[in-house]
């Protein structure tokens, strides 16, 4: 990435390594899933009828096979990097890198980003962020969905947790296991000339598996590219002017967010 570009964005698709949140993923094909469910149910039935230690063992194996088929996830496949899911050879993730320089001190920039509930002020794709505790938060995002398959999911919610925090220097997060959205990210804050701050953001995103997940992924790839770029620019403008275009979704939900930041919250330079 060129160092003289203050607003650089690179979008690329890479294998998930490691998986963002550890949530389950489909790595076996449909035929294999049906065979696992059928065979598992048969073994479980035989085992329950037989009874005893041998029957219990058969029932346990059958249950594991049935679960494998129902979820489409095979731990053995994951361990050896094998994926036989209908035409897929590897799970993909969208990775976004963006760098922007803000004309504000590093401590102030970090503090504004760290106050997660303020993010919807300038991130227009977010409807709400609720801080659950010191590490965990609940996110609600809206999508401009035209695809009929995912119209019912135009509003998505997930929980995330901060995995590493170096105050004023770096912040890392990931979605919690089993979350609807599987994502992780890292933001670095570096001193820039004239008292400014360079933000280096890396965000990884993977849609849920299955038909709906594939539809969401097809929407997110192009949408995320522009969305992240615009939102980071709004963050820069918000900090440098203490104002900014109000998130139209937030304006309807919570008009008070459009009020100026109280003087006691305004950074002192």
Buried (B, 14 or more C-beta within 10 A) or exposed (E): EEEEEBEBBEBEEEEBEEBBBBBBBBBBBEEBBEBBBEBBBBBBEEBEEBEEEEBEEBBEBBBBBBEBBEBBBBEEBBEEEEBBBEEEEBBBBBBBBBBBBBBBBBEBBBBBBBEBEBBBBBBBBBBBBEEEEEEBBBBBBBBEBEBEBBEEBBEBBBBBBBEEBEEBEBBBBBBBBEBBBBBBBBBBBBEBEEEBBBBBBBBBBBBBBEEBBBBBBBBBBEBBBEBBBBBBBBBBBBBEEEEBEBBEBBEEBBEEBEEEBEEEEEBEE
